[in-house]
Amino acid sequence: RSLKSFGSSGSRHRAVQLSVAIMAERYLITQDTTAAGAAVPELVKLKLERNTKLAEEKKQAAAAKSEERAKQRAALKDRTVQYEKEYASTEKELVTLRREAKVNGNFFVEPEAKLLFVV
């Protein structure tokens, strides 16, 4: 089926999944096995060796990618925690300044974004 034949967004999602599955099958490394003691042609032996080598490389690449993604997620989590602490401390400081201004009978002017016009 073509991707245009799907109408709604849910069916488009299924279409994308279908196309991914088709591409995955196209590049699939086959696991051919031979019977024990059977005569195997030289080209089949070469194909089996190549496929086992490719499967091992694919496995190593997937493990490396998984490890890299885990490092990225950990770094993202650390940055998120750092930003949350920074935002909380800024908010706490603003509350303290508002309270001090109220106690002293002054007005507290909220900080605004800095805007610069360059001509």
TORZAKOL-927598 format. One record per residue: residue number from 1; residue in three letters; x, y, z of N, C-alpha, C, CB in turn. Coordinates in Angstrom, 2 decimals, decimal comma. Each point is the difference from the previous one (the first is absolute). Glycine has a CB too. Example, Ala and Ser with C-alpha at 12.3 -4.5 7.8 and 13.67 -1.06 7.14 Angstrom:
<rs>
+-----+-----+---------+---------+---------+---------+---------+---------+---------+---------+---------+---------+---------+---------+
!   i !  aa !    n_c1 !    n_c2 !    n_c3 !   ca_c1 !   ca_c2 !   ca_c3 !    c_c1 !    c_c2 !    c_c3 !   cb_c1 !   cb_c2 !   cb_c3 !
+-----+-----+---------+---------+---------+---------+---------+---------+---------+---------+---------+---------+---------+---------+
!   1 ! ALA !   13,19 !   -5,69 !    7,80 !   -0,89 !    1,19 !    0,00 !    0,90 !    1,20 !    0,00 !   -1,89 !   -1,17 !    1,25 !
!   2 ! SER !    1,54 !    2,22 !   -1,97 !    0,82 !    1,19 !    0,06 !   -0,77 !    1,09 !    0,73 !    1,18 !   -0,63 !   -2,15 !
+-----+-----+---------+---------+---------+---------+---------+---------+---------+---------+---------+---------+---------+---------+
</rs>
This chain:
<rs>
+-----+-----+---------+---------+---------+---------+---------+---------+---------+---------+---------+---------+---------+---------+
!   i !  aa !    n_c1 !    n_c2 !    n_c3 !   ca_c1 !   ca_c2 !   ca_c3 !    c_c1 !    c_c2 !    c_c3 !   cb_c1 !   cb_c2 !   cb_c3 !
+-----+-----+---------+---------+---------+---------+---------+---------+---------+---------+---------+---------+---------+---------+
!   1 ! ARG !    0,84 !   -1,18 !    0,00 !   -0,84 !    1,18 !    0,00 !    0,87 !    1,24 !    0,00 !   -1,82 !   -1,24 !    1,21 !
!   2 ! SER !    1,37 !    2,25 !   -1,87 !    0,76 !    1,24 !   -0,03 !   -0,35 !    0,84 !    1,23 !    0,07 !   -0,05 !   -2,53 !
!   3 ! LEU !    0,79 !    1,00 !    2,84 !   -0,21 !    0,85 !    1,17 !   -1,17 !    0,95 !   -0,21 !    2,43 !   -0,16 !    0,53 !
!   4 ! LYS !   -2,79 !    0,47 !   -1,79 !   -1,09 !    0,93 !   -0,27 !   -1,37 !   -0,63 !    0,24 !    1,45 !    1,12 !   -1,67 !
!   5 ! SER !   -1,52 !   -2,43 !    1,70 !   -1,30 !   -0,65 !    0,15 !   -0,52 !    0,06 !    1,43 !    0,62 !   -1,50 !   -1,87 !
!   6 ! PHE !    0,21 !    1,94 !    2,82 !   -0,42 !    0,09 !    1,38 !   -0,56 !    1,40 !    0,24 !    1,72 !   -1,71 !    0,73 !
!   7 ! GLY !   -2,86 !    1,81 !   -0,04 !   -0,68 !    1,28 !    0,15 !    0,33 !    0,74 !    1,27 !   -1,77 !   -0,95 !   -1,35 !
!   8 ! SER !    1,34 !    0,45 !    2,49 !    0,13 !    0,74 !    1,25 !    1,42 !   -0,08 !    0,55 !   -2,41 !   -0,44 !    0,49 !
!   9 ! SER !    2,65 !    1,22 !    0,56 !    1,35 !    0,04 !    0,58 !    0,37 !   -1,35 !    0,62 !   -0,28 !    2,45 !    0,44 !
!  10 ! GLY !   -0,70 !   -3,15 !    0,14 !    0,30 !   -1,31 !    0,59 !    0,41 !   -1,00 !   -1,07 !   -1,61 !    0,48 !    1,83 !
!  11 ! SER !    0,92 !   -0,43 !   -2,96 !    0,36 !   -0,92 !   -1,07 !    1,31 !    0,42 !   -0,66 !   -2,43 !   -0,50 !   -0,38 !
!  12 ! ARG !    2,74 !    1,81 !    0,40 !    1,30 !    0,45 !   -0,51 !    1,12 !   -0,57 !    0,86 !   -1,04 !    2,11 !   -0,90 !
!  13 ! HIS !    0,79 !   -2,15 !    2,20 !    1,00 !   -0,57 !    0,91 !    0,24 !   -1,47 !   -0,34 !   -0,69 !    1,61 !    1,81 !
!  14 ! ARG !   -0,39 !   -2,33 !   -2,08 !    0,14 !   -1,40 !   -0,39 !    0,74 !   -0,13 !   -1,32 !   -2,11 !   -0,56 !    1,22 !
!  15 ! ALA !    1,88 !    1,51 !   -2,13 !    0,68 !   -0,02 !   -1,29 !    1,50 !    0,19 !    0,19 !   -2,06 !    0,89 !   -1,11 !
!  16 ! VAL !    2,44 !   -0,01 !    2,00 !    1,41 !    0,23 !    0,27 !    0,61 !   -1,25 !    0,62 !   -0,41 !    2,47 !    0,31 !
!  17 ! GLN !   -0,32 !   -3,08 !    0,61 !    0,50 !   -1,24 !    0,61 !    0,17 !   -1,08 !   -1,06 !   -1,12 !    0,60 !    2,17 !
!  18 ! LEU !    0,18 !   -0,68 !   -3,11 !    0,07 !   -0,98 !   -1,07 !    1,23 !    0,25 !   -0,86 !   -2,50 !   -0,21 !   -0,01 !
!  19 ! SER !    2,74 !    1,47 !   -0,37 !    1,16 !    0,30 !   -0,83 !    1,31 !   -0,28 !    0,73 !   -1,36 !    1,75 !   -1,18 !
!  20 ! VAL !    1,38 !   -1,51 !    2,49 !    1,20 !   -0,31 !    0,78 !    0,22 !   -1,51 !    0,04 !   -0,35 !    2,07 !    1,40 !
!  21 ! ALA !   -0,73 !   -2,81 !   -1,25 !    0,13 !   -1,46 !    0,01 !    0,51 !   -0,52 !   -1,34 !   -1,86 !   -0,14 !    1,68 !
!  22 ! ILE !    1,38 !    0,73 !   -2,76 !    0,45 !   -0,42 !   -1,33 !    1,49 !    0,29 !   -0,16 !   -2,29 !    0,42 !   -0,94 !
!  23 ! MET !    2,72 !    0,77 !    1,38 !    1,41 !    0,33 !   -0,09 !    0,83 !   -0,91 !    0,90 !   -0,60 !    2,39 !   -0,52 !
!  24 ! ALA !    0,07 !   -2,73 !    1,69 !    0,72 !   -0,88 !    0,91 !    0,17 !   -1,38 !   -0,63 !   -0,91 !    1,26 !    1,98 !
!  25 ! GLU !   -0,12 !   -1,75 !   -2,66 !    0,11 !   -1,30 !   -0,66 !    1,02 !    0,05 !   -1,12 !   -2,37 !   -0,49 !    0,58 !
!  26 ! ARG !    2,45 !    1,63 !   -1,24 !    0,92 !    0,14 !   -1,13 !    1,44 !   -0,15 !    0,46 !   -1,64 !    1,51 !   -1,15 !
!  27 ! TYR !    1,96 !   -0,97 !    2,32 !    1,37 !   -0,04 !    0,50 !    0,21 !   -1,07 !    1,08 !    0,17 !    2,42 !   -0,54 !
!  28 ! LEU !   -1,07 !   -3,35 !    0,63 !    0,08 !   -1,05 !    1,01 !    1,17 !   -0,93 !   -0,31 !   -2,49 !    0,14 !    0,37 !
!  29 ! ILE !    3,24 !   -0,49 !    0,65 !    1,09 !   -0,96 !   -0,15 !   -0,58 !   -1,38 !    0,26 !    1,78 !    1,69 !    0,72 !
!  30 ! THR !   -1,77 !   -2,53 !   -1,74 !   -0,65 !   -1,30 !    0,11 !    0,84 !   -0,96 !    0,83 !   -1,10 !    0,37 !   -2,22 !
!  31 ! GLN !    0,42 !   -1,29 !    2,87 !    0,67 !   -1,02 !    0,81 !   -0,16 !   -1,35 !   -0,70 !   -0,44 !    1,30 !    2,16 !
!  32 ! ASP !    1,18 !   -1,50 !   -3,23 !   -0,07 !   -1,27 !   -0,72 !    0,76 !   -1,07 !    0,77 !   -0,19 !    1,21 !   -2,20 !
!  33 ! THR !   -0,39 !   -2,37 !    2,26 !    0,67 !   -1,12 !    0,67 !    0,13 !   -1,14 !   -0,99 !   -0,90 !    0,69 !    2,26 !
!  34 ! THR !    1,88 !   -1,51 !   -2,04 !    0,20 !   -1,16 !   -0,87 !   -0,05 !   -1,25 !    0,85 !    1,41 !    1,35 !   -1,62 !
!  35 ! ALA !   -1,82 !   -2,43 !    0,99 !   -0,08 !   -1,27 !    0,71 !    1,42 !   -0,50 !    0,29 !   -2,22 !   -0,55 !   -1,12 !
!  36 ! ALA !    2,36 !   -0,11 !    2,26 !    1,31 !   -0,51 !    0,39 !    0,43 !   -1,10 !   -0,96 !   -0,45 !    0,57 !    2,42 !
!  37 ! GLY !    1,67 !   -0,48 !   -2,93 !    0,54 !   -1,03 !   -0,88 !   -0,39 !    0,16 !   -1,46 !   -0,05 !   -1,48 !    1,92 !
!  38 ! ALA !   -0,79 !    2,48 !   -2,24 !   -0,41 !    0,20 !   -1,38 !    1,08 !    0,77 !   -0,75 !   -2,44 !   -0,02 !    0,68 !
!  39 ! ALA !    2,53 !   -0,23 !   -1,97 !    0,96 !    0,72 !   -0,84 !   -0,54 !    1,41 !   -0,23 !    0,78 !   -2,16 !   -1,13 !
!  40 ! VAL !    0,06 !    3,14 !    1,43 !   -0,42 !    1,40 !   -0,12 !    0,86 !    0,66 !   -1,07 !   -0,74 !    0,09 !    2,44 !
!  41 ! PRO !    0,11 !    0,54 !   -3,42 !    0,77 !    0,69 !   -1,03 !    0,84 !    1,13 !    0,59 !   -1,77 !   -0,58 !   -1,67 !
!  42 ! GLU !    2,85 !    0,92 !    0,97 !    0,93 !    1,02 !    0,49 !   -0,68 !    1,37 !    0,16 !    1,87 !   -1,25 !   -1,10 !
!  43 ! LEU !   -2,72 !    1,63 !    0,17 !   -0,67 !    1,29 !    0,08 !   -0,94 !    0,07 !    1,20 !    0,16 !    0,21 !   -2,49 !
!  44 ! VAL !   -0,80 !   -1,33 !    2,82 !   -0,88 !   -0,03 !    1,17 !    0,83 !    0,15 !    1,28 !   -1,66 !   -1,46 !   -1,24 !
!  45 ! LYS !    2,83 !    0,82 !    1,26 !    0,90 !    0,14 !    1,16 !    0,41 !    1,46 !    0,17 !    0,84 !   -2,35 !   -0,32 !
!  46 ! LEU !   -0,47 !    2,98 !   -0,79 !    0,39 !    1,41 !    0,06 !   -1,16 !    0,88 !    0,48 !    1,65 !   -0,40 !   -1,86 !
!  47 ! LYS !   -2,86 !    0,08 !    1,38 !   -1,17 !    0,77 !    0,41 !   -0,26 !   -0,16 !    1,49 !   -0,97 !   -0,27 !   -2,29 !
!  48 ! LEU !    1,10 !   -0,96 !    2,80 !   -0,21 !   -0,24 !    1,42 !    1,03 !    0,75 !    0,85 !   -0,96 !   -2,25 !   -0,56 !
!  49 ! GLU !    2,21 !    2,22 !    0,12 !    1,05 !    0,71 !    0,73 !   -0,27 !    1,51 !   -0,01 !    1,65 !   -1,80 !   -0,61 !
!  50 ! ARG !   -2,02 !    2,31 !   -0,57 !   -0,29 !    1,43 !   -0,11 !   -1,17 !    0,39 !    0,89 !    0,87 !   -0,01 !   -2,34 !
!  51 ! ASN !   -1,92 !   -0,81 !    2,35 !   -1,18 !    0,31 !    0,80 !    0,29 !   -0,05 !    1,50 !   -1,41 !   -0,91 !   -1,84 !
!  52 ! THR !    2,22 !   -0,05 !    2,27 !    0,35 !   -0,05 !    1,43 !    0,83 !    1,21 !    0,39 !   -0,07 !   -2,52 !   -0,07 !
!  53 ! LYS !    0,99 !    2,93 !   -0,83 !    0,82 !    1,18 !    0,27 !   -0,88 !    1,25 !    0,06 !    1,97 !   -1,08 !   -1,15 !
!  54 ! LEU !   -2,89 !    1,22 !    0,20 !   -0,90 !    1,16 !   -0,01 !   -0,91 !    0,01 !    1,23 !    0,06 !   -0,01 !   -2,50 !
!  55 ! ALA !   -0,54 !   -1,16 !    2,91 !   -0,87 !   -0,07 !    1,17 !    0,76 !    0,43 !    1,25 !   -1,31 !   -1,86 !   -1,07 !
!  56 ! GLU !    2,57 !    1,45 !    1,19 !    0,81 !    0,39 !    1,16 !    0,26 !    1,50 !   -0,01 !    1,07 !   -2,27 !    0,01 !
!  57 ! GLU !   -0,75 !    2,84 !   -1,18 !    0,22 !    1,44 !   -0,10 !   -1,27 !    0,77 !    0,36 !    1,75 !   -0,39 !   -1,77 !
!  58 ! LYS !   -2,88 !   -0,12 !    1,30 !   -1,28 !    0,64 !    0,29 !   -0,29 !   -0,02 !    1,50 !   -0,85 !   -0,67 !   -2,28 !
!  59 ! LYS !    1,15 !   -0,45 !    2,90 !   -0,23 !   -0,14 !    1,44 !    0,88 !    0,97 !    0,79 !   -0,60 !   -2,42 !   -0,35 !
!  60 ! GLN !    1,88 !    2,53 !   -0,05 !    0,91 !    0,92 !    0,67 !   -0,42 !    1,45 !   -0,21 !    1,85 !   -1,66 !   -0,31 !
!  61 ! ALA !   -2,29 !    1,99 !   -0,90 !   -0,44 !    1,37 !   -0,28 !   -1,25 !    0,33 !    0,82 !    0,96 !   -0,15 !   -2,33 !
!  62 ! ALA !   -1,87 !   -0,80 !    2,46 !   -1,21 !    0,24 !    0,79 !    0,35 !    0,19 !    1,47 !   -1,34 !   -1,37 !   -1,63 !
!  63 ! ALA !    2,29 !    0,59 !    2,14 !    0,41 !    0,14 !    1,40 !    0,67 !    1,35 !    0,23 !    0,28 !   -2,49 !    0,17 !
!  64 ! ALA !    0,56 !    2,92 !   -1,12 !    0,67 !    1,29 !    0,12 !   -1,02 !    1,13 !   -0,05 !    2,07 !   -0,95 !   -1,06 !
!  65 ! LYS !   -3,04 !    0,84 !    0,18 !   -1,03 !    1,04 !   -0,11 !   -0,85 !    0,06 !    1,26 !   -0,05 !   -0,32 !   -2,49 !
!  66 ! SER !   -0,27 !   -0,83 !    3,04 !   -0,78 !   -0,06 !    1,22 !    0,76 !    0,65 !    1,15 !   -1,12 !   -2,10 !   -0,80 !
!  67 ! GLU !    2,40 !    1,82 !    0,89 !    0,83 !    0,58 !    1,06 !    0,09 !    1,52 !   -0,16 !    1,32 !   -2,14 !    0,15 !
!  68 ! GLU !   -1,15 !    2,60 !   -1,38 !    0,08 !    1,44 !   -0,27 !   -1,31 !    0,69 !    0,36 !    1,66 !   -0,43 !   -1,84 !
!  69 ! ARG !   -2,78 !   -0,18 !    1,50 !   -1,30 !    0,58 !    0,33 !   -0,22 !    0,05 !    1,51 !   -0,91 !   -0,85 !   -2,18 !
!  70 ! ALA !    1,40 !   -0,17 !    2,90 !   -0,12 !    0,00 !    1,46 !    0,81 !    1,15 !    0,59 !   -0,34 !   -2,51 !   -0,01 !
!  71 ! LYS !    1,53 !    2,76 !   -0,53 !    0,82 !    1,12 !    0,46 !   -0,70 !    1,33 !   -0,27 !    2,09 !   -1,35 !   -0,41 !
!  72 ! GLN !   -2,69 !    1,48 !   -0,78 !   -0,71 !    1,23 !   -0,34 !   -1,19 !    0,23 !    0,92 !    0,72 !   -0,27 !   -2,37 !
!  73 ! ARG !   -1,46 !   -0,80 !    2,67 !   -1,15 !    0,13 !    0,91 !    0,45 !    0,41 !    1,39 !   -1,23 !   -1,73 !   -1,32 !
!  74 ! ALA !    2,35 !    1,16 !    1,80 !    0,51 !    0,35 !    1,32 !    0,44 !    1,47 !    0,03 !    0,74 !   -2,39 !    0,35 !
!  75 ! ALA !   -0,07 !    2,84 !   -1,42 !    0,43 !    1,40 !   -0,07 !   -1,22 !    0,92 !   -0,04 !    2,11 !   -0,68 !   -1,19 !
!  76 ! LEU !   -3,12 !    0,31 !    0,45 !   -1,23 !    0,80 !   -0,08 !   -0,67 !    0,09 !    1,36 !   -0,30 !   -0,70 !   -2,39 !
!  77 ! LYS !    0,26 !   -0,41 !    3,10 !   -0,60 !   -0,02 !    1,33 !    0,78 !    0,92 !    0,95 !   -0,83 !   -2,36 !   -0,39 !
!  78 ! ASP !    2,16 !    2,31 !    0,32 !    0,82 !    0,84 !    0,86 !   -0,23 !    1,48 !   -0,29 !    1,72 !   -1,82 !    0,12 !
!  79 ! ARG !   -1,78 !    2,17 !   -1,42 !   -0,25 !    1,40 !   -0,36 !   -1,38 !    0,45 !    0,47 !    1,50 !   -0,25 !   -1,99 !
!  80 ! THR !   -2,49 !   -0,64 !    1,87 !   -1,35 !    0,33 !    0,42 !   -0,05 !    0,29 !    1,49 !   -0,92 !   -1,42 !   -1,84 !
!  81 ! VAL !    1,57 !    0,58 !    2,63 !    0,03 !    0,20 !    1,46 !    0,70 !    1,32 !    0,32 !    0,02 !   -2,50 !    0,38 !
!  82 ! GLN !    1,07 !    2,79 !   -1,08 !    0,74 !    1,24 !    0,24 !   -0,89 !    1,21 !   -0,32 !    2,18 !   -1,16 !   -0,54 !
!  83 ! TYR !   -2,89 !    1,13 !   -0,58 !   -0,87 !    1,12 !   -0,36 !   -1,15 !    0,16 !    0,99 !    0,59 !   -0,35 !   -2,40 !
!  84 ! GLU !   -1,15 !   -0,76 !    2,84 !   -1,08 !    0,08 !    0,98 !    0,48 !    0,64 !    1,30 !   -1,05 !   -2,04 !   -1,01 !
!  85 ! LYS !    2,26 !    1,70 !    1,46 !    0,56 !    0,61 !    1,20 !    0,21 !    1,50 !   -0,22 !    1,14 !   -2,18 !    0,59 !
!  86 ! GLU !   -0,63 !    2,52 !   -1,77 !    0,24 !    1,42 !   -0,31 !   -1,31 !    0,78 !    0,00 !    2,02 !   -0,64 !   -1,36 !
!  87 ! TYR !   -3,05 !    0,10 !    0,72 !   -1,30 !    0,68 !   -0,04 !   -0,61 !    0,12 !    1,39 !   -0,36 !   -0,87 !   -2,32 !
!  88 ! ALA !    0,49 !   -0,17 !    3,12 !   -0,55 !    0,03 !    1,36 !    0,72 !    1,05 !    0,85 !   -0,61 !   -2,44 !   -0,18 !
!  89 ! SER !    1,94 !    2,52 !    0,06 !    0,73 !    0,99 !    0,78 !   -0,35 !    1,41 !   -0,45 !    1,87 !   -1,65 !    0,33 !
!  90 ! THR !   -2,05 !    1,86 !   -1,63 !   -0,39 !    1,32 !   -0,50 !   -1,37 !    0,39 !    0,53 !    1,37 !   -0,37 !   -2,07 !
!  91 ! GLU !   -2,30 !   -0,57 !    2,04 !   -1,35 !    0,28 !    0,50 !    0,03 !    0,28 !    1,50 !   -0,97 !   -1,48 !   -1,79 !
!  92 ! LYS !    1,76 !    0,72 !    2,53 !    0,12 !    0,21 !    1,45 !    0,58 !    1,38 !    0,29 !    0,30 !   -2,48 !    0,36 !
!  93 ! GLU !    0,69 !    2,90 !   -1,15 !    0,60 !    1,32 !    0,18 !   -1,01 !    1,10 !   -0,27 !    2,24 !   -0,95 !   -0,65 !
!  94 ! LEU !   -3,06 !    0,80 !   -0,39 !   -1,03 !    0,99 !   -0,30 !   -1,02 !    0,12 !    1,13 !    0,31 !   -0,47 !   -2,44 !
!  95 ! VAL !   -0,71 !   -0,68 !    2,99 !   -0,95 !    0,01 !    1,12 !    0,61 !    0,74 !    1,19 !   -1,01 !   -2,19 !   -0,79 !
!  96 ! THR !    2,28 !    1,92 !    1,07 !    0,69 !    0,68 !    1,11 !    0,05 !    1,51 !   -0,23 !    1,37 !   -2,07 !    0,39 !
!  97 ! LEU !   -1,06 !    2,49 !   -1,61 !    0,07 !    1,43 !   -0,30 !   -1,37 !    0,67 !    0,12 !    1,93 !   -0,45 !   -1,53 !
!  98 ! ARG !   -2,99 !   -0,25 !    1,10 !   -1,35 !    0,54 !    0,13 !   -0,36 !    0,19 !    1,47 !   -0,67 !   -1,12 !   -2,15 !
!  99 ! ARG !    1,00 !    0,13 !    2,97 !   -0,31 !    0,07 !    1,43 !    0,77 !    1,14 !    0,67 !   -0,44 !   -2,47 !    0,02 !
! 100 ! GLU !    1,72 !    2,60 !   -0,37 !    0,81 !    1,10 !    0,57 !   -0,58 !    1,35 !   -0,38 !    2,04 !   -1,45 !   -0,09 !
! 101 ! ALA !   -2,45 !    1,60 !   -1,17 !   -0,57 !    1,27 !   -0,45 !   -1,29 !    0,30 !    0,75 !    1,02 !   -0,33 !   -2,26 !
! 102 ! LYS !   -1,84 !   -0,69 !    2,49 !   -1,27 !    0,20 !    0,71 !    0,25 !    0,38 !    1,46 !   -1,12 !   -1,66 !   -1,53 !
! 103 ! VAL !    2,09 !    0,99 !    2,16 !    0,30 !    0,29 !    1,41 !    0,54 !    1,42 !    0,14 !    0,48 !   -2,44 !    0,43 !
! 104 ! ASN !    0,36 !    2,87 !   -1,38 !    0,61 !    1,33 !    0,07 !   -0,92 !    1,10 !   -0,55 !    2,23 !   -1,10 !   -0,21 !
! 105 ! GLY !   -3,39 !    0,72 !   -0,29 !   -0,93 !    0,98 !   -0,53 !    0,38 !    0,51 !   -1,38 !   -0,49 !    0,64 !    2,31 !
! 106 ! ASN !    1,27 !   -1,39 !   -3,03 !    0,42 !    0,40 !   -1,35 !   -0,79 !   -0,79 !   -1,05 !    2,32 !    0,55 !    0,86 !
! 107 ! PHE !   -2,08 !   -0,19 !   -2,09 !   -0,59 !   -0,74 !   -1,11 !    1,07 !   -0,88 !   -0,64 !   -1,70 !    1,84 !   -0,43 !
! 108 ! PHE !    1,28 !   -3,00 !   -0,01 !    0,93 !   -0,90 !   -0,68 !   -0,36 !   -0,01 !   -1,48 !    0,30 !   -1,45 !    2,09 !
! 109 ! VAL !    0,65 !    1,77 !   -2,92 !   -0,21 !    0,01 !   -1,45 !    0,48 !   -1,35 !   -0,53 !    0,29 !    2,55 !   -0,17 !
! 110 ! GLU !   -1,21 !   -3,25 !   -0,48 !    0,33 !   -1,33 !   -0,55 !    1,07 !    0,14 !   -1,08 !   -2,33 !   -0,83 !    0,50 !
! 111 ! PRO !    3,28 !   -0,09 !   -0,54 !    1,02 !    0,05 !   -1,06 !   -0,65 !   -0,29 !   -1,37 !    1,79 !   -0,74 !    1,65 !
! 112 ! GLU !   -1,32 !    1,44 !   -2,65 !   -0,54 !   -0,17 !   -1,35 !    1,10 !   -0,49 !   -0,91 !   -1,70 !    1,80 !    0,38 !
! 113 ! ALA !    1,29 !   -2,32 !   -1,51 !    0,98 !   -0,45 !   -0,99 !    0,73 !    1,22 !   -0,55 !   -1,42 !   -2,01 !   -0,59 !
! 114 ! LYS !    2,69 !    1,84 !    0,34 !    0,80 !    1,10 !   -0,52 !   -0,28 !    0,12 !   -1,49 !    1,80 !   -0,35 !    1,76 !
! 115 ! LEU !   -2,07 !    1,59 !   -2,18 !   -0,31 !    0,26 !   -1,40 !    0,92 !    1,09 !   -0,49 !   -2,41 !   -0,68 !    0,30 !
! 116 ! LEU !    3,03 !    0,45 !   -1,43 !    1,01 !    0,92 !   -0,51 !   -0,36 !    0,38 !   -1,43 !    1,77 !   -1,00 !    1,51 !
! 117 ! PHE !   -1,85 !    2,31 !   -1,80 !   -0,23 !    0,48 !   -1,35 !    1,32 !    0,57 !   -0,52 !   -2,46 !    0,51 !    0,48 !
! 118 ! VAL !    2,95 !   -1,08 !   -1,54 !    1,26 !    0,47 !   -0,60 !   -0,32 !    0,65 !   -1,32 !    1,34 !   -1,83 !    1,14 !
! 119 ! VAL !   -0,90 !    3,06 !   -1,29 !   -0,28 !    0,73 !   -1,24 !    1,27 !    0,18 !   -0,78 !   -1,92 !    1,19 !    1,07 !
+-----+-----+---------+---------+---------+---------+---------+---------+---------+---------+---------+---------+---------+---------+
</rs>
